[in-house]
Amino acid sequence: MRELYLVYRVLADGDRRPECIMGIEDGDIKGSAKALDKMVNEDNPDFALGKGERWEFVPRDLAPLADWEEIAPPDAQSLPY
């Protein structure tokens, strides 16, 4: 089953900031981190992880609402694909 996660960029000094939201199948965090790395490296290499940085995945129900809304504001509209 797919679950929504808030993805943080964790900096080398331990500080973290919300980056995106991902739907992850059956908690495959390791595979999702690799997929996110690949996508970022191919589409926008300027945003690739730096030295000592990593991704952190937090399930939607455990993510702080303010961080979630930074990425997906309640007044935002989704685009149909």
C-alpha positions as CSV (number, residue, x, y, z in Angstrom):
1,M,0.0,0.0,0.0
2,R,1.2,3.5,-0.8
3,E,1.7,6.0,1.9
4,L,2.6,9.7,1.7
5,Y,5.9,10.9,3.3
6,L,7.3,14.3,3.8
7,V,10.9,14.3,2.6
8,Y,13.5,16.4,4.5
9,R,17.0,17.3,3.3
10,V,19.2,16.7,6.4
11,L,22.3,18.9,6.2
12,A,25.7,17.9,7.4
13,D,25.3,19.9,10.6
14,G,22.0,18.1,11.4
15,D,19.7,20.9,10.4
16,R,16.8,19.7,8.2
17,R,14.3,21.3,5.9
18,P,11.3,20.0,4.1
19,E,11.9,19.3,0.4
20,C,9.0,17.4,-1.2
21,I,6.2,14.9,-0.7
22,M,6.5,11.4,-2.0
23,G,4.2,8.5,-2.2
24,I,6.1,5.4,-1.1
25,E,5.0,1.8,-1.7
26,D,5.1,-0.4,1.3
27,G,7.6,1.7,3.2
28,D,10.4,1.2,0.6
29,I,12.4,4.1,1.9
30,K,15.8,2.8,0.7
31,G,14.5,2.4,-2.9
32,S,12.7,5.8,-2.7
33,A,15.9,7.6,-1.6
34,K,17.8,6.1,-4.5
35,A,14.9,7.1,-6.9
36,L,14.9,10.6,-5.5
37,D,18.7,10.9,-5.9
38,K,18.4,9.8,-9.5
39,M,15.6,12.1,-10.3
40,V,17.3,15.2,-8.7
41,N,20.6,14.4,-10.3
42,E,19.1,14.0,-13.8
43,D,16.5,16.8,-13.6
44,N,18.2,19.5,-11.5
45,P,21.7,18.6,-10.5
46,D,22.1,21.9,-8.6
47,F,19.8,20.5,-5.9
48,A,21.6,17.2,-5.5
49,L,22.6,16.2,-2.0
50,G,25.9,17.8,-0.9
51,K,28.6,16.2,1.1
52,G,27.3,14.8,4.4
53,E,23.6,15.4,3.4
54,R,20.9,12.8,3.4
55,W,17.2,12.4,2.9
56,E,14.9,11.7,5.8
57,F,11.4,10.3,5.2
58,V,8.6,11.1,7.7
59,P,5.1,9.6,7.4
60,R,2.4,12.1,6.8
61,D,0.8,11.5,10.3
62,L,4.1,12.1,12.0
63,A,5.2,15.2,10.1
64,P,4.7,18.6,11.7
65,L,1.8,20.3,10.0
66,A,3.8,23.6,9.5
67,D,6.4,21.6,7.5
68,W,3.8,19.7,5.5
69,E,2.0,23.0,4.6
70,E,5.3,24.6,3.6
71,I,5.4,22.1,0.7
72,A,1.6,21.6,0.2
73,P,-0.3,24.7,1.4
74,P,-4.0,24.1,2.2
75,D,-5.1,26.6,-0.4
76,A,-3.0,25.0,-3.2
77,Q,-4.6,23.4,-6.1
78,S,-3.4,20.1,-7.6
79,L,-2.9,19.8,-11.3
80,P,-4.6,17.0,-13.2
81,Y,-2.2,14.6,-15.0
